[in-house]
Amino acid sequence: MAIKITDECINCDACVSECPNNAIYEPDEEWAYSDGTALKGDITLLSGGSANADDKQSPNSEEFYFIVTEKCTECKGFHDEPQCAAVCPVDCCVPDENHVESEDVLLAKKAFLHGE
């Protein structure tokens, strides 16, 4: 499953630099699939939809740092555990029960994001 940041976040910024997929954004920050990935231009998403990887998307939160589920791989293929959770001083990076994904799906997402 993907990781989410709860409203207990203190906006410390510790998690951002740890994410190998650039899936963590500051409050009120627009995001794009191409940010920190190999994705460019028109893409077919793993869900079957389509998007332009460079188009800016609306922020998921205006108050707290947030993780873009479509880019979160729980660090599979990079690390043994989610790095955001490992460095979070208030333990607000937790599994997102609304986005349960198998290890195979997470590894496929990693390959998709990084052109592997």
C-alpha positions as CSV (number, residue, x, y, z in Angstrom):
1,M,0.0,0.0,0.0
2,A,1.1,3.6,-0.4
3,I,2.1,5.8,2.4
4,K,0.2,8.8,3.6
5,I,1.0,11.8,5.8
6,T,-1.4,12.4,8.6
7,D,-2.6,15.7,10.0
8,E,-0.1,15.3,12.8
9,C,2.6,16.4,10.4
10,I,4.7,19.3,11.8
11,N,6.0,20.3,8.3
12,C,9.6,19.7,9.2
13,D,10.7,18.7,5.7
14,A,12.7,15.6,6.8
15,C,10.8,13.3,4.5
16,V,11.1,15.2,1.2
17,S,14.7,14.5,0.4
18,E,14.4,10.9,1.4
19,C,11.8,10.0,-1.3
20,P,13.4,8.3,-4.3
21,N,10.3,8.9,-6.4
22,N,9.8,12.6,-5.5
23,A,6.3,11.8,-4.3
24,I,6.3,14.1,-1.3
25,Y,5.3,17.7,-1.7
26,E,5.1,20.8,0.5
27,P,1.6,22.1,1.5
28,D,-0.2,23.8,-1.3
29,E,2.4,22.8,-3.9
30,E,1.4,21.6,-7.4
31,W,2.9,18.4,-8.5
32,A,3.6,16.5,-11.8
33,Y,4.3,12.9,-12.7
34,S,7.5,14.1,-14.4
35,D,8.9,15.6,-11.1
36,G,12.0,13.5,-10.3
37,T,11.0,10.6,-12.6
38,A,11.7,9.6,-16.2
39,L,8.2,10.4,-17.3
40,K,7.7,13.1,-20.0
41,G,4.9,14.2,-22.3
42,D,1.8,12.1,-22.8
43,I,1.7,8.9,-20.8
44,T,-0.6,6.0,-20.2
45,L,-1.0,5.5,-16.5
46,L,-0.8,2.1,-14.8
47,S,-4.5,2.5,-14.0
48,G,-5.2,2.7,-17.7
49,G,-5.9,6.4,-17.8
50,S,-3.8,8.9,-19.6
51,A,-2.1,12.2,-18.6
52,N,0.6,14.6,-19.6
53,A,3.4,13.9,-17.3
54,D,4.5,17.5,-17.3
55,D,1.1,19.0,-16.5
56,K,0.8,20.4,-13.0
57,Q,-1.8,18.8,-10.7
58,S,-3.6,20.4,-7.8
59,P,-2.1,20.0,-4.4
60,N,-3.4,17.2,-2.2
61,S,-3.2,19.3,0.9
62,E,-3.0,23.0,1.7
63,E,-1.9,22.6,5.3
64,F,0.5,19.6,5.5
65,Y,3.1,17.9,3.4
66,F,1.5,15.2,1.3
67,I,2.4,12.1,-0.7
68,V,1.2,11.5,-4.2
69,T,-0.2,8.0,-4.1
70,E,0.4,7.5,-7.9
71,K,4.1,8.1,-7.3
72,C,4.6,6.3,-3.9
73,T,6.2,2.8,-4.1
74,E,6.9,2.5,-0.4
75,C,10.5,2.7,-1.5
76,K,10.3,-0.8,-3.0
77,G,13.3,-1.5,-5.2
78,F,15.3,1.2,-3.5
79,H,15.2,0.5,0.3
80,D,14.0,-2.1,2.7
81,E,11.4,0.2,4.3
82,P,9.7,3.5,3.5
83,Q,12.3,6.2,4.1
84,C,9.7,8.9,4.9
85,A,8.5,6.8,7.8
86,A,12.0,6.0,8.9
87,V,13.0,9.7,9.3
88,C,9.7,11.2,10.5
89,P,10.1,12.6,14.0
90,V,6.4,12.4,14.8
91,D,5.5,9.1,13.1
92,C,2.9,10.7,10.8
93,C,4.0,8.8,7.6
94,V,1.8,5.7,7.8
95,P,0.3,3.1,5.5
96,D,-2.6,4.3,3.5
97,E,-5.3,1.8,4.0
98,N,-7.3,3.3,1.1
99,H,-4.5,2.4,-1.4
100,V,-3.4,-1.2,-0.7
101,E,-0.9,-2.5,-3.3
102,S,1.1,-5.7,-3.6
103,E,4.8,-5.7,-3.8
104,D,4.6,-6.6,-7.5
105,V,2.4,-3.6,-8.2
106,L,4.7,-1.3,-6.3
107,L,7.7,-2.6,-8.2
108,A,5.9,-2.2,-11.5
109,K,5.1,1.4,-10.5
110,K,8.8,2.0,-9.7
111,A,9.7,0.6,-13.2
112,F,7.1,2.8,-14.8
113,L,8.2,6.0,-13.0
114,H,11.9,5.4,-13.7
115,G,11.8,4.0,-17.3
116,E,13.1,0.6,-16.3
